[in-house]
Amino acid sequence: AVTSATPATLLSGQNWLITDAFTEVYKPLQLFLGNHGGAMGETCILIILLVGIFLAYRRVLDARIPVAYLGTVALLAGAFALANGLNPFTYALTHLCIGGVVFGAVIMATDPVTSPTSPLGKIIFGIGLGFLTMIIRFKANFPEGVLFSILMMNMLTPLIDSLILGRTNAMINRIFDDPMFLSGIDSKVKVVGYDEIN
């Protein structure tokens, strides 16, 4: 086994500017097919995308989060490339193929327990993930921002749900405030208590 810097670490050491030293070692096709070193689960983008398509087809995951996440990363990477005189398509593709962005978008961010429930909330969640990932990549001391962005957006999931689904939650609160609903719970508790005594 050979150990070396991952593509994300190498690129972050060059201020996220693709230089000849980077392109000599890592070609876009190599990055897409996973023919490079990296952490488990983040190297072969082709397999991760095929798994994501299969899971979306089987309705195990909602494709809104990965599409919004990867689209935001690609747009922000393309804007950074244009501002620095780089090829926006190649640069965006490189950002999608290095690190755990695709793995995080397909496998980690789509967890139904920690992601928003509404379709619009899922899109907002994905856009927030992409924005935070790129901010952490460009401005923090870490070469990767996927894990931190997912954790931060998971903290914001209740806020997103309350802003998008506010009326639904208000209806649920009215149901719990209904005296008939509460009397039904009270009578069931009394019956259970009576049966336990006898």
NUPAZA-689332 format. One record per residue: residue number from 0; x negated, y negated, z of N, C-alpha, C in turn; residue in one letter. Coordinates in Angstrom, 2 decimals, decimal comma. Example, Ala and Ser with C-alpha at 12.3 -4.5 7.8 and 13.67 -1.06 7.14 Angstrom:
2
PT   i      nu      nv      nw     cau     cav     caw      cu      cv      cw aa
PT   0  -13,19    5,69    7,80  -12,30    4,50    7,80  -13,20    3,30    7,80  a
PT   1  -12,85    2,25    7,08  -13,67    1,06    7,14  -12,90   -0,03    7,87  s
end
This chain:
198
PT   i      nu      nv      nw     cau     cav     caw      cu      cv      cw aa
PT   0   -0,84    1,18    0,00    0,00    0,00    0,00   -0,88   -1,24    0,00  a
PT   1   -0,44   -2,23   -0,73   -1,17   -3,48   -0,84   -0,36   -4,57   -0,14  v
PT   2   -1,03   -5,37    0,66   -0,35   -6,48    1,30   -0,80   -7,78    0,66  t
PT   3    0,15   -8,67    0,50   -0,16   -9,99   -0,07    0,96  -10,93    0,29  s
PT   4    0,80  -12,20   -0,02    1,84  -13,18    0,23    3,04  -12,91   -0,67  a
PT   5    4,21  -13,11   -0,12    5,41  -12,96   -0,95    5,50  -14,15   -1,91  t
PT   6    6,27  -14,03   -2,97    6,41  -15,16   -3,90    6,92  -16,43   -3,23  p
PT   7    7,84  -16,30   -2,28    8,36  -17,49   -1,59    7,26  -18,16   -0,77  a
PT   8    6,43  -17,37   -0,11    5,34  -17,94    0,68    4,32  -18,62   -0,23  t
PT   9    4,01  -17,99   -1,34    3,05  -18,57   -2,28    3,59  -19,88   -2,88  l
PT  10    4,86  -19,89   -3,25    5,45  -21,08   -3,85    5,60  -22,21   -2,83  l
PT  11    5,94  -21,86   -1,59    6,06  -22,91   -0,57    4,69  -23,51   -0,25  s
PT  12    3,63  -22,73   -0,38    2,28  -23,26   -0,18    1,86  -24,23   -1,27  g
PT  13    2,56  -24,21   -2,40    2,28  -25,13   -3,51    3,32  -26,24   -3,57  q
PT  14    3,96  -26,56   -2,44    5,00  -27,58   -2,35    6,17  -27,31   -3,29  n
PT  15    6,46  -26,04   -3,50    7,58  -25,59   -4,33    7,45  -26,02   -5,79  w
PT  16    6,25  -26,32   -6,23    6,01  -26,65   -7,63    5,36  -25,44   -8,30  l
PT  17    5,97  -24,99   -9,39    5,43  -23,82  -10,09    4,18  -24,24  -10,84  i
PT  18    3,09  -23,62  -10,51    1,81  -23,92  -11,16    1,38  -22,72  -11,98  t
PT  19    0,27  -22,88  -12,69   -0,26  -21,77  -13,49   -0,68  -20,61  -12,61  d
PT  20   -1,16  -20,90  -11,40   -1,56  -19,82  -10,49   -0,36  -18,95  -10,12  a
PT  21    0,81  -19,56   -9,97    2,02  -18,79   -9,65    2,50  -17,98  -10,85  f
PT  22    2,53  -18,61  -12,04    3,05  -17,91  -13,21    2,11  -16,82  -13,71  t
PT  23    0,82  -16,89  -13,37   -0,08  -15,80  -13,73    0,23  -14,54  -12,93  e
PT  24    0,64  -14,72  -11,69    0,90  -13,58  -10,82    2,35  -13,10  -10,95  v
PT  25    3,29  -14,02  -11,03    4,71  -13,67  -11,02    5,41  -14,19  -12,27  y
PT  26    5,80  -13,29  -13,14    6,60  -13,61  -14,31    8,07  -13,51  -13,93  k
PT  27    8,96  -14,28  -14,59   10,39  -14,23  -14,25   11,00  -12,83  -14,33  p
PT  28   10,60  -12,05  -15,34   11,13  -10,68  -15,44   10,66   -9,81  -14,29  l
PT  29    9,40   -9,99  -13,85    8,90   -9,25  -12,70    9,70   -9,59  -11,45  q
PT  30   10,00  -10,87  -11,27   10,77  -11,28  -10,10   12,18  -10,70  -10,14  l
PT  31   12,80  -10,67  -11,31   14,16  -10,16  -11,44   14,23   -8,66  -11,20  f
PT  32   13,24   -7,94  -11,69   13,24   -6,48  -11,56   12,62   -5,99  -10,25  l
PT  33   12,05   -6,89   -9,47   11,50   -6,50   -8,17   10,12   -5,92   -8,23  g
PT  34    9,37   -6,23   -9,27    8,01   -5,70   -9,43    7,01   -6,62   -8,72  n
PT  35    7,22   -6,81   -7,43    6,35   -7,67   -6,62    6,55   -7,31   -5,16  h
PT  36    5,68   -7,81   -4,31    5,80   -7,55   -2,88    6,87   -8,41   -2,25  g
PT  37    7,43   -7,90   -1,19    8,46   -8,66   -0,49    9,09   -7,81    0,59  g
PT  38    9,93   -8,42    1,38   10,62   -7,70    2,44   11,65   -6,75    1,84  a
PT  39   12,00   -5,73    2,61   12,96   -4,75    2,13   14,31   -5,44    1,86  m
PT  40   14,88   -5,16    0,73   16,18   -5,69    0,38   16,14   -6,97   -0,41  g
PT  41   14,98   -7,55   -0,62   14,96   -8,82   -1,34   14,20   -8,75   -2,65  e
PT  42   13,69   -7,61   -3,03   12,84   -7,58   -4,21   13,60   -7,33   -5,51  t
PT  43   14,40   -6,30   -5,60   15,04   -5,97   -6,88   16,39   -6,66   -7,01  c
PT  44   16,39   -7,80   -7,65   17,59   -8,62   -7,81   18,63   -7,89   -8,66  i
PT  45   18,18   -7,16   -9,67   19,10   -6,44  -10,55   19,97   -5,47   -9,76  l
PT  46   19,38   -4,69   -8,89   20,14   -3,70   -8,11   21,10   -4,40   -7,14  i
PT  47   20,64   -5,48   -6,51   21,51   -6,21   -5,58   22,72   -6,79   -6,32  i
PT  48   22,50   -7,34   -7,50   23,61   -7,88   -8,28   24,57   -6,79   -8,73  l
PT  49   24,04   -5,63   -9,13   24,91   -4,51   -9,52   25,74   -4,02   -8,34  l
PT  50   25,13   -3,96   -7,16   25,87   -3,58   -5,95   26,96   -4,62   -5,66  v
PT  51   26,63   -5,90   -5,80   27,62   -6,95   -5,57   28,78   -6,87   -6,53  g
PT  52   28,50   -6,62   -7,80   29,57   -6,49   -8,79   30,46   -5,28   -8,47  i
PT  53   29,83   -4,17   -8,06   30,60   -2,98   -7,69   31,48   -3,25   -6,47  f
PT  54   30,92   -3,91   -5,45   31,69   -4,21   -4,24   32,82   -5,20   -4,53  l
PT  55   32,59   -6,15   -5,42   33,66   -7,09   -5,79   34,74   -6,36   -6,60  a
PT  56   34,34   -5,45   -7,47   35,30   -4,67   -8,26   36,17   -3,81   -7,34  y
PT  57   35,56   -3,22   -6,32   36,29   -2,38   -5,36   37,02   -3,20   -4,31  r
PT  58   36,92   -4,53   -4,39   37,55   -5,47   -3,47   37,08   -5,30   -2,03  r
PT  59   35,83   -4,91   -1,88   35,21   -4,83   -0,56   34,74   -6,22   -0,13  v
PT  60   34,31   -7,01   -1,10   33,90   -8,39   -0,80   34,59   -9,34   -1,77  l
PT  61   34,71  -10,58   -1,32   35,29  -11,63   -2,15   34,13  -12,34   -2,86  d
PT  62   34,17  -12,42   -4,16   33,05  -12,95   -4,94   32,91  -14,46   -4,82  a
PT  63   33,83  -15,15   -4,17   33,74  -16,61   -4,08   32,50  -17,06   -3,32  r
PT  64   32,17  -16,40   -2,23   31,02  -16,81   -1,43   29,72  -16,62   -2,20  i
PT  65   29,42  -15,44   -2,76   28,16  -15,31   -3,50   28,06  -16,24   -4,70  p
PT  66   29,15  -16,42   -5,42   29,11  -17,29   -6,61   28,85  -18,74   -6,20  v
PT  67   29,55  -19,21   -5,17   29,34  -20,58   -4,71   27,93  -20,76   -4,13  a
PT  68   27,46  -19,76   -3,40   26,12  -19,81   -2,79   25,04  -19,86   -3,87  y
PT  69   25,06  -18,89   -4,77   24,03  -18,82   -5,81   24,14  -19,99   -6,78  l
PT  70   25,35  -20,43   -7,07   25,52  -21,59   -7,95   24,95  -22,86   -7,34  g
PT  71   25,15  -23,05   -6,05   24,60  -24,23   -5,37   23,09  -24,18   -5,34  t
PT  72   22,52  -23,01   -5,06   21,06  -22,88   -5,07   20,51  -23,19   -6,46  v
PT  73   21,16  -22,66   -7,49   20,69  -22,90   -8,86   20,80  -24,38   -9,24  a
PT  74   21,91  -25,02   -8,87   22,08  -26,45   -9,19   21,05  -27,32   -8,47  l
PT  75   20,84  -27,07   -7,20   19,87  -27,88   -6,45   18,44  -27,62   -6,92  l
PT  76   18,14  -26,37   -7,25   16,80  -26,07   -7,78   16,61  -26,72   -9,14  a
PT  77   17,65  -26,71   -9,98   17,56  -27,37  -11,28   17,38  -28,88  -11,15  g
PT  78   18,07  -29,49  -10,19   17,91  -30,93   -9,96   16,50  -31,25   -9,48  a
PT  79   15,95  -30,41   -8,60   14,58  -30,61   -8,12   13,59  -30,46   -9,27  f
PT  80   13,84  -29,49  -10,15   12,95  -29,28  -11,30   12,98  -30,48  -12,24  a
PT  81   14,17  -31,00  -12,52   14,26  -32,17  -13,40   13,55  -33,37  -12,80  l
PT  82   13,67  -33,54  -11,49   13,02  -34,68  -10,83   11,50  -34,56  -10,83  a
PT  83   10,98  -33,33  -10,96    9,53  -33,11  -10,92    8,95  -32,70  -12,27  n
PT  84    9,72  -32,80  -13,34    9,22  -32,52  -14,67    8,99  -31,05  -14,97  g
PT  85    9,76  -30,17  -14,32    9,66  -28,73  -14,56   10,84  -28,25  -15,40  l
PT  86   10,73  -27,05  -15,93   11,82  -26,45  -16,68   12,94  -26,07  -15,71  n
PT  87   14,12  -26,69  -15,78   15,16  -26,42  -14,77   15,68  -24,99  -14,80  p
PT  88   15,79  -24,38  -15,99   16,31  -23,01  -16,07   15,35  -22,02  -15,42  f
PT  89   14,08  -22,11  -15,78   13,09  -21,19  -15,20   12,94  -21,41  -13,71  t
PT  90   12,98  -22,66  -13,29   12,80  -22,97  -11,87   14,00  -22,47  -11,05  y
PT  91   15,21  -22,67  -11,57   16,40  -22,18  -10,86   16,39  -20,66  -10,79  a
PT  92   16,02  -20,01  -11,89   15,94  -18,55  -11,90   14,89  -18,06  -10,91  l
PT  93   13,78  -18,76  -10,82   12,74  -18,38   -9,87   13,26  -18,48   -8,44  t
PT  94   13,98  -19,55   -8,12   14,52  -19,70   -6,77   15,55  -18,63   -6,44  h
PT  95   16,30  -18,20   -7,43   17,27  -17,14   -7,18   16,60  -15,79   -7,00  l
PT  96   15,44  -15,59   -7,62   14,80  -14,28   -7,60   13,76  -14,11   -6,49  c
PT  97   13,39  -15,18   -5,81   12,42  -15,03   -4,72   13,15  -15,09   -3,39  i
PT  98   12,58  -14,45   -2,42   13,18  -14,46   -1,10   14,46  -13,65   -1,04  g
PT  99   15,25  -13,91   -0,03   16,44  -13,12    0,21   17,73  -13,81   -0,18  g
PT 100   17,69  -14,73   -1,13   18,90  -15,48   -1,48   19,99  -14,56   -2,02  v
PT 101   19,66  -13,72   -2,96   20,68  -12,86   -3,57   21,16  -11,82   -2,55  v
PT 102   20,23  -11,25   -1,79   20,62  -10,29   -0,76   21,52  -10,95    0,28  f
PT 103   21,13  -12,14    0,71   21,95  -12,86    1,68   23,32  -13,21    1,14  g
PT 104   23,37  -13,61   -0,13   24,65  -14,00   -0,74   25,58  -12,81   -0,92  a
PT 105   25,05  -11,68   -1,31   25,88  -10,51   -1,62   26,22   -9,70   -0,37  v
PT 106   25,24   -9,47    0,49   25,43   -8,55    1,60   25,73   -9,27    2,92  i
PT 107   24,95  -10,27    3,27   25,07  -10,86    4,60   26,17  -11,93    4,70  m
PT 108   26,28  -12,79    3,74   27,22  -13,91    3,83   28,67  -13,48    3,65  a
PT 109   28,91  -12,33    3,07   30,27  -11,89    2,78   30,89  -11,07    3,89  t
PT 110   30,27  -11,04    5,05   30,82  -10,32    6,19   32,20  -10,89    6,51  d
PT 111   33,25  -10,07    6,48   34,60  -10,62    6,66   34,87  -11,17    8,06  p
PT 112   34,11  -10,75    9,05   34,35  -11,21   10,41   33,82  -12,63   10,62  v
PT 113   32,70  -12,94   10,00   32,05  -14,23   10,26   32,19  -15,23    9,12  t
PT 114   32,95  -14,92    8,10   33,15  -15,86    7,00   34,59  -16,38    7,04  s
PT 115   34,86  -17,53    6,45   36,22  -18,09    6,46   37,22  -17,16    5,78  p
PT 116   38,49  -17,37    6,10   39,53  -16,48    5,56   40,21  -17,02    4,32  t
PT 117   40,24  -18,33    4,14   40,95  -18,89    2,99   40,02  -18,95    1,78  s
PT 118   40,58  -18,92    0,57   39,75  -19,02   -0,64   38,94  -20,33   -0,70  p
PT 119   39,56  -21,45   -0,39   38,84  -22,72   -0,39   37,77  -22,74    0,70  l
PT 120   38,08  -22,18    1,84   37,10  -22,09    2,92   35,88  -21,27    2,52  g
PT 121   36,10  -20,20    1,75   34,97  -19,37    1,30   34,09  -20,14    0,33  k
PT 122   34,69  -20,96   -0,52   33,90  -21,77   -1,46   33,10  -22,82   -0,71  i
PT 123   33,73  -23,49    0,25   33,02  -24,48    1,07   31,88  -23,80    1,84  i
PT 124   32,14  -22,63    2,36   31,14  -21,85    3,09   29,94  -21,54    2,19  f
PT 125   30,20  -21,08    0,96   29,13  -20,76    0,03   28,32  -21,98   -0,38  g
PT 126   28,99  -23,11   -0,61   28,28  -24,34   -0,97   27,40  -24,80    0,20  i
PT 127   27,93  -24,72    1,41   27,14  -25,07    2,59   25,93  -24,18    2,75  g
PT 128   26,09  -22,89    2,48   24,96  -21,96    2,55   23,87  -22,34    1,56  l
PT 129   24,26  -22,62    0,33   23,27  -22,99   -0,68   22,56  -24,28   -0,36  g
PT 130   23,31  -25,27    0,11   22,72  -26,56    0,46   21,73  -26,41    1,62  f
PT 131   22,13  -25,70    2,68   21,24  -25,52    3,82   20,00  -24,70    3,46  l
PT 132   20,18  -23,67    2,63   19,04  -22,86    2,22   18,00  -23,71    1,50  t
PT 133   18,44  -24,55    0,58   17,49  -25,37   -0,17   16,86  -26,47    0,70  m
PT 134   17,63  -27,04    1,62   17,06  -28,03    2,53   15,97  -27,39    3,39  i
PT 135   16,25  -26,20    3,91   15,26  -25,52    4,75   14,04  -25,14    3,91  i
PT 136   14,26  -24,68    2,69   13,11  -24,32    1,84   12,23  -25,53    1,55  r
PT 137   12,85  -26,63    1,19   12,06  -27,79    0,77   11,49  -28,60    1,93  f
PT 138   12,19  -28,68    3,04   11,79  -29,61    4,09   11,30  -28,96    5,38  k
PT 139   11,56  -27,70    5,61   11,14  -27,06    6,86    9,79  -26,37    6,68  a
PT 140    9,28  -25,84    7,75    8,00  -25,14    7,71    8,16  -23,67    7,36  n
PT 141    9,36  -23,24    7,04    9,62  -21,85    6,71    9,73  -21,70    5,20  f
PT 142    9,18  -20,62    4,64    9,32  -20,43    3,19   10,71  -19,93    2,80  p
PT 143   11,49  -19,51    3,76   12,80  -18,95    3,47   13,83  -19,57    4,40  e
PT 144   15,02  -19,85    3,89   16,04  -20,46    4,72   17,35  -19,72    4,74  g
PT 145   17,38  -18,51    4,20   18,64  -17,78    4,06   19,23  -17,42    5,42  v
PT 146   18,44  -16,83    6,27   18,95  -16,39    7,58   19,44  -17,56    8,41  l
PT 147   18,66  -18,63    8,44   19,06  -19,80    9,22   20,33  -20,44    8,67  f
PT 148   20,43  -20,50    7,35   21,64  -21,11    6,77   22,87  -20,27    7,06  s
PT 149   22,74  -18,95    7,02   23,89  -18,08    7,32   24,29  -18,24    8,78  i
PT 150   23,32  -18,30    9,67   23,65  -18,47   11,09   24,33  -19,82   11,35  l
PT 151   23,82  -20,87   10,72   24,42  -22,20   10,92   25,84  -22,26   10,35  m
PT 152   26,04  -21,70    9,17   27,38  -21,75    8,58   28,33  -20,81    9,33  m
PT 153   27,83  -19,72    9,91   28,69  -18,87   10,73   29,22  -19,65   11,94  n
PT 154   28,39  -20,54   12,48   28,85  -21,37   13,59   29,94  -22,34   13,15  m
PT 155   29,91  -22,74   11,88   30,89  -23,69   11,37   32,15  -23,03   10,81  l
PT 156   32,18  -21,71   10,76   33,34  -21,01   10,21   34,64  -21,36   10,93  t
PT 157   34,68  -21,40   12,26   35,95  -21,80   12,90   36,39  -23,22   12,53  p
PT 158   35,43  -24,12   12,38   35,76  -25,49   11,99   36,33  -25,51   10,56  l
PT 159   35,69  -24,78    9,65   36,19  -24,71    8,27   37,60  -24,13    8,25  i
PT 160   37,81  -23,04    9,00   39,14  -22,44    9,04   40,17  -23,39    9,63  d
PT 161   39,80  -24,12   10,68   40,77  -25,02   11,29   41,10  -26,19   10,38  s
PT 162   40,14  -26,66    9,58   40,41  -27,75    8,66   41,25  -27,30    7,48  l
PT 163   40,98  -26,10    6,98   41,71  -25,59    5,81   43,05  -24,99    6,22  i
PT 164   43,06  -24,23    7,30   44,27  -23,51    7,70   44,96  -24,16    8,89  l
PT 165   44,83  -25,45    9,05   45,39  -26,13   10,21   46,88  -25,93   10,39  g
PT 166   47,63  -25,99    9,29   49,08  -25,83    9,39   49,45  -24,42    9,81  r
PT 167   48,71  -23,42    9,35   48,99  -22,04    9,73   48,77  -21,85   11,22  t
PT 168   47,70  -22,43   11,74   47,43  -22,31   13,17   48,49  -23,04   13,98  n
PT 169   49,00  -24,14   13,47   50,06  -24,87   14,17   51,33  -24,01   14,24  a
PT 170   51,62  -23,27   13,17   52,78  -22,38   13,18   52,59  -21,26   14,20  m
PT 171   51,39  -20,73   14,30   51,13  -19,67   15,27   51,30  -20,22   16,69  i
PT 172   50,83  -21,43   16,94   50,99  -22,03   18,26   52,47  -22,23   18,60  n
PT 173   53,29  -22,60   17,61   54,72  -22,76   17,86   55,36  -21,42   18,23  r
PT 174   54,90  -20,34   17,62   55,45  -19,02   17,95   55,13  -18,67   19,39  i
PT 175   53,89  -18,92   19,82   53,51  -18,59   21,19   54,18  -19,52   22,21  f
PT 176   54,56  -20,72   21,80   55,24  -21,64   22,70   56,74  -21,35   22,81  d
PT 177   57,26  -20,50   21,97   58,69  -20,18   21,96   59,05  -19,43   23,25  d
PT 178   60,05  -19,91   24,00   60,41  -19,23   25,26   60,94  -17,81   25,04  p
PT 179   61,61  -17,56   23,91   62,11  -16,21   23,64   60,95  -15,23   23,46  m
PT 180   59,89  -15,68   22,80   58,71  -14,83   22,61   58,08  -14,51   23,96  f
PT 181   57,93  -15,53   24,80   57,31  -15,33   26,11   58,18  -14,48   27,02  l
PT 182   59,52  -14,61   26,95   60,39  -13,77   27,79   60,30  -12,32   27,36  s
PT 183   60,10  -12,07   26,06   59,93  -10,69   25,61   58,66  -10,07   26,16  g
PT 184   57,59  -10,84   26,23   56,35  -10,35   26,82   56,52  -10,13   28,31  i
PT 185   57,24  -11,06   28,97   57,44  -10,97   30,41   58,22   -9,72   30,77  d
PT 186   59,29   -9,40   30,01   60,09   -8,22   30,32   59,29   -6,95   30,09  s
PT 187   58,43   -6,92   29,08   57,60   -5,74   28,84   56,59   -5,55   29,95  k
PT 188   56,06   -6,64   30,47   55,12   -6,53   31,58   55,81   -6,01   32,82  v
PT 189   57,05   -6,46   33,07   57,79   -5,98   34,24   58,10   -4,50   34,12  k
PT 190   58,47   -4,04   32,92   58,77   -2,62   32,72   57,53   -1,79   32,94  v
PT 191   56,40   -2,23   32,42   55,16   -1,49   32,62   54,82   -1,45   34,10  v
PT 192   55,00   -2,59   34,79   54,71   -2,64   36,22   55,64   -1,71   37,01  g
PT 193   56,93   -1,62   36,65   57,87   -0,78   37,33   57,52    0,70   37,14  y
PT 194   57,15    1,07   35,91   56,79    2,46   35,64   55,53    2,88   36,38  d
PT 195   54,61    1,95   36,55   53,38    2,29   37,25   53,63    2,51   38,75  e
PT 196   54,60    1,80   39,32   54,88    1,96   40,76   55,53    3,31   41,01  i
PT 197   56,48    3,71   40,16   57,18    4,99   40,36   56,36    6,07   39,78  n
end
